[in-house]
Structures are given as structure tokens and as C-alpha cells.
Amino acid sequence: MPFREINSKMVEATLAPGQKLFSQRGAMLAYRGEISFTPNIQGGQGRVASMIGRRVAGEATPLMTVEGSGTVMFGHGGHHIQVINLSGDTLYVEADRLLAFDGTLQQGTMFMGSQGGVMGMVRGQVTGQGLFTTTLKGHGAVAVMAHGGVIELPITPGRDVHVDPQAYVAHHGDVRNKLSTAVGWRDMVGRGSGEAFQLELSGSGAVYVQASEEKL
């Protein structure tokens, strides 16, 4: 079920019997019809290993299973909301940036070290983001949260995109990421975000970047 953007900070989803979606706890603003909200400790369709991985990373974002017949409005903390539609590909997004997503999407967890080796792990330490990133795969819609608005930057072969790690929201497609730095290893570790290092994304797909480096 696609999300309808009411404004930059609110979205609405229409549910029919037999359909369901998952939302971050506390994201429901209002609803019409017969809708039920049930806590989901397994994190959508993720397996137990997925849930454990997120807990180890400090990303145990609680989810609610939303079912019934009617319409539900979502928003959270006054954050900007970006709707991303997937057509069989995989979206990589930090768990705490998820507002709501289709129940048809398969949820998993990717260890950041698997993309970018050791440097991918360093990204989690330096930026304060977890070493584990949530993945959503299939056909459906995802509503993610960000600060100050979001822009989608295409990633094409031969034209890499460099992003401040704390401005990173999500990406999809056949994309590789690694942390590039203009300073030495000792100088980099422990520093905050900035021009000293960037997240380099290459391949074919798109990355979503927020206007502010503020964490959620």
C-alpha cells in the first residue's frame, strides 16, 4: 500500500483486510476505521538473528504491527518524512530512521563491515551510527525520517557520490560504500563528522541525504 504524503511531516496509509504494515512505536498520529496496533518484538519479518544484531548495535527500535481496515496517519518528532518506493530491490537504512513500511517487505540486517571492510566498521564507530544497518527488500513503500528535508542523489558507474556520514539517510541499488579520509588513521578515530572523512558510494543506484547532520 503506497503512502500518501499529507505534508512534509505527515503521511497516510490505507489498509484493507488482510494487509498489514509496520511502524515505529509512537508514530501513529490518528486513524479512521477498524485498526489494531500490536507490539512486534521480532522487528517485522526479520529473523531472530536480525533482531539480535540490531540489539547488539544499540538499534533495537521497537515496531508496531498495524492491521485492519481504514486509514492511518503517521509522523514522529516533527521530522521530515521521505517516501521511498521499492520495485524488487533492497533499501539500506538505519533502524531509527524507519517510520513505517509495507508488511510485504522482507526485513533483514547487514553488518556494515561487509560493505567496505574494516572502514565500514570504522564508520559506525566514528559517526555514532550502528555497525548493523536494516535492509528492506521487495515491492512496497517505505517512509523514512530525516532532519531538514531529503534529496535523492543518483549513483551511476564512474560517477561516485561522497556523502557526510551523518547526513546519510539510506541507499538502494547495486551500491558499494567505504569510508574515505583525508587525514591519518590516528587523527580520524574519535572525530566528529566533517570534511575529514566522507562516505564514498559507487555502483548503480541512489543515496538519500538529509539537510542536517543532527541525529534522530
C-alpha positions in Angstrom: 0.0 0.0 0.0 1.6 3.3 -1.0 1.9 6.1 1.5 0.2 9.4 0.7 2.2 12.4 1.7 -0.1 14.8 3.5 2.7 17.3 4.0 6.5 17.1 4.6 6.0 15.7 8.1 2.9 13.5 7.8 2.0 10.5 5.7 -1.2 8.5 5.4 -1.6 4.8 4.6 -4.8 3.0 3.6 -5.2 -0.6 4.9 -7.6 -3.3 3.7 -8.4 -6.6 5.4 -5.5 -9.0 5.1 -2.9 -6.2 4.7 -0.5 -5.0 7.4 2.3 -2.7 7.8 5.0 -2.0 10.5 5.6 1.4 12.1 7.9 2.8 14.7 6.3 2.8 18.2 4.7 6.2 18.8 4.5 7.1 15.1 0.7 6.9 14.9 -0.9 10.3 14.8 -4.5 9.5 14.0 -6.6 6.8 12.3 -10.0 6.1 10.8 -11.8 2.8 10.7 -11.1 -0.5 12.5 -7.3 -0.5 13.0 -5.3 -2.5 15.5 -1.8 -1.9 16.8 0.3 -4.8 18.2 3.8 -4.6 19.6 6.2 -6.6 17.4 9.4 -7.7 19.2 10.8 -9.5 16.2 11.1 -6.4 14.0 8.8 -7.1 11.1 9.8 -10.1 9.1 13.3 -10.2 10.3 14.6 -13.4 11.9 15.9 -13.8 15.4 19.5 -13.2 14.3 18.3 -9.9 12.7 16.8 -8.8 16.0 19.9 -9.8 18.0 22.1 -7.9 15.5 20.1 -4.8 16.0 20.2 -5.1 19.8 24.0 -5.6 19.8 24.2 -2.4 17.7 22.0 -0.5 20.1 19.3 -0.3 17.4 16.5 -2.2 19.0 13.9 0.2 17.6 10.5 -1.2 18.7 8.0 -1.7 16.0 4.2 -2.0 15.9 2.2 -4.3 13.6 -0.7 -2.3 12.1 -3.6 -4.2 10.7 -7.3 -3.7 9.9 -9.4 -1.7 7.6 -9.1 2.1 7.3 -6.6 4.8 7.1 -3.7 5.7 9.4 -1.7 8.9 9.7 2.0 8.7 10.7 4.6 11.2 11.8 7.3 11.4 14.5 9.0 14.2 16.4 8.3 16.8 13.7 10.9 15.1 11.4 10.8 15.4 7.7 9.4 12.2 6.0 10.5 10.8 2.7 8.6 8.0 1.0 10.7 5.5 -1.0 9.1 3.0 -3.3 10.9 -0.3 -3.9 10.4 -2.4 -7.0 12.1 -5.6 -6.0 15.4 -4.0 -4.9 16.9 -3.6 -1.4 16.9 -0.5 0.7 19.6 0.0 3.3 18.5 2.3 6.1 19.4 3.0 9.7 16.8 1.3 12.0 16.0 4.5 13.9 15.1 6.3 10.7 12.3 4.0 9.8 8.9 5.5 10.3 6.7 2.8 8.6 6.9 0.3 5.8 4.8 -2.3 4.0 4.3 -5.6 5.6 5.1 -7.3 2.3 8.8 -6.2 2.5 11.3 -8.6 3.8 13.4 -7.2 6.6 17.0 -8.1 7.5 20.2 -6.8 8.9 23.5 -6.1 7.2 26.8 -5.9 9.1 28.5 -2.6 7.9 31.8 -4.4 7.7 30.5 -6.4 4.8 30.5 -3.3 2.7 33.8 -1.5 2.9 35.6 -4.0 5.2 37.3 -2.5 8.2 36.5 1.0 7.1 32.8 0.2 7.1 33.2 -0.8 10.7 35.0 2.4 11.5 32.1 4.4 10.0 29.9 3.0 12.8 32.3 4.0 15.5 33.1 7.5 14.2 29.6 8.6 13.3 27.8 7.1 16.2 25.7 5.0 13.8 25.4 1.3 14.4 27.5 -1.3 12.8 24.3 -3.0 11.7 22.1 -1.5 9.1 18.5 -2.6 8.4 17.6 -3.9 5.0 14.2 -3.9 3.4 13.7 -5.9 0.2 10.8 -6.5 -2.2 7.9 -4.5 -3.7 6.4 -1.9 -1.5 6.8 1.5 0.1 8.9 2.8 3.0 8.6 6.0 4.9 11.9 7.2 6.4 12.6 10.2 8.7 15.3 12.8 8.4 16.2 16.4 9.5 15.6 19.4 7.3 14.5 17.6 4.2 15.9 14.9 1.9 17.4 14.9 -1.6 17.9 11.8 -3.7 21.3 11.7 -5.5 21.7 9.2 -8.3 24.8 6.9 -8.2 26.0 5.8 -11.7 29.0 3.8 -12.8 32.1 6.0 -12.9 30.4 8.8 -11.0 30.8 8.1 -7.3 29.0 10.1 -4.7 30.7 11.3 -1.5 28.4 11.9 1.5 29.0 13.2 5.0 28.3 10.0 7.0 26.0 11.8 9.4 24.0 13.3 6.5 23.4 9.8 5.1 19.8 8.5 5.4 19.6 5.4 3.2 20.6 4.0 -0.2 19.4 1.3 -2.6 20.6 -0.4 -5.7 23.9 -2.2 -6.5 26.0 0.1 -4.4 29.3 -0.3 -2.6 30.3 2.0 0.3 33.5 2.8 2.0 34.8 5.5 4.3 37.4 7.7 2.6 39.5 10.1 4.7 41.9 13.0 4.0 43.7 12.6 7.4 45.6 9.8 9.0 44.1 6.9 10.9 45.0 8.2 14.3 43.6 11.6 13.5 40.3 10.2 12.2 39.3 7.9 15.0 37.2 9.7 17.6 36.5 12.8 15.5 33.0 14.0 14.6 31.5 14.4 11.2 33.0 16.8 8.6 35.3 17.1 5.7 38.0 15.0 7.4 36.2 11.9 6.1 33.3 11.0 3.7 31.2 8.0 2.9 32.0 7.1 -0.7 29.3 5.3 -2.6 29.9 3.7 -6.0 27.9 1.5 -8.4 24.4 2.0 -9.7 21.5 3.2 -7.5 20.7 6.2 -5.4 21.5 7.6 -2.0 19.2 9.8 0.2 20.9 12.7 2.0 19.4 14.9 4.8 19.9 18.6 5.0 21.1 18.5 8.6 23.8 16.4 10.4 21.7 16.2 13.5 21.0 12.7 14.8 17.5 11.4 15.3 
